[in-house]
Amino acid sequence: MGKKSTDHLSGISSIPLFHGLPEPALNLLDNILEEREFLRGENIFTEGSRSTGFYIIVKGRVKVFKLSAEGKEQILHIVGAKELLGAVSAFAGNPYPAFADAMEKTKALFFPQNDFLELIRKEPSVVMNMMANLAMRLQHFTRMIDDLSLKEVPGRLAAYLLYMCEQNGCSDSVEIDISKGQLASLLGTIPETLSRILRKLSDNRVLEVKGKKIRLMNKKALRDIINGIDRVKS
């Protein structure tokens, strides 16, 4: 951990967060980043621990979660390639608000907090570029959080599937590459309830489930479910 490779995985210029930055700014970022690797199940940070910087995931996936007093896990978000991890805590100087564990072998770029803050004082274009990118992402997350927290479980599932569809370029099929238990946790329910809702939607030809792949056959019906209009038969 902490050792940089010579090519830095094809360069940070391929990361959407840094698109459009001039070469001098990219060189400054390149000078402070650290390349880190985590094994499946390895903890990246714990709730309440002091933030020392933020990560951009290059390869792999990380689950961000809370633990109840009884030890029950509630997944808040799954962070994938080219996404930020721990940025809010790093910028605000607050402790990490949740746990983060690698779901598979994961490679990440780590930006130390103090070095990054010093960098943006020298090169303000870095933070301006990031703010524009983060604003667009915030709109997506605000909508997703609203859908996943304020709606009933069928609405949460419908919102999640449409969100995944949008992330995949609006394809009619999405691949759920997490376990049913993890998906249930992300949606704030239990696997049995999730299975029942999937069967109901499949019976009514709203979607088709084949292993980890789900084909969205009726997106309008999914949007109706999000809006509280559930016309599918029980």
C-alpha positions, 0 to 999 in steps of 0.5 A: 500500500502507498506505492505508486506504479510508473503509469498510474493505471493509464493516468488520472486524466481518464478520471471524469472528476479531472476531465479538462484539467490542464497538464500542469494541474494533472502533474501536481495531482500525480505528484501527491496521489498514492496507489493503494490496493485492498483485498476482498473484505478488507476495511478501508476506514471505520465510522468515527475514524479521523479522515486523512484524505479521500479515494478515487476507486480505479478498479473494484467495488467498496460498500459504505455501511453502518452497523446497528447496536445489534451488529446488523449491517445497513448498506448506504452506498456501493462505490464503483470504478472512477467514483469518489470515496470519503471526499466529504469528510476530507474536505470538511475535516470531519471523521468518516461517518460510516464504515467502508470495506472492499467487496472484491480486490480493489485498487484506488488512488488516495489523495492525502488531505493536507497535500490536496488542500495545499495543491488547490491553493496553488492551482484553483482550477482543480477544485473548480473543475471538481465542483462542477463535476460533483454538482452533477453527481449530487443531483443524481444522488439527491434523487436516488436518496429520496427514492431509496428513503421515502418510498415503499420497498417496491418503489425503492427497487424500481428507482434502483433499477432505473438508476442502474439502467441510466448508469449503464447508458439506458440499456433495457438490461441491468446486471445486479453484481451484488448478492440478494442479501446485499441488495436487500440491505441497500434497499432497507428490506430483507431478502424474502421481501425482495424475492416476493416483489421480484416475483410479482413484477416478473409475473406481471411482465414488468421485468424478467429475471435471469440470474443476476441479469434483470431485463426491464420490460416495462419502464413506465410501470416502474416509474408508476410504482416510484410515483405510488401508482402500482397497477400490477396484480398481486 
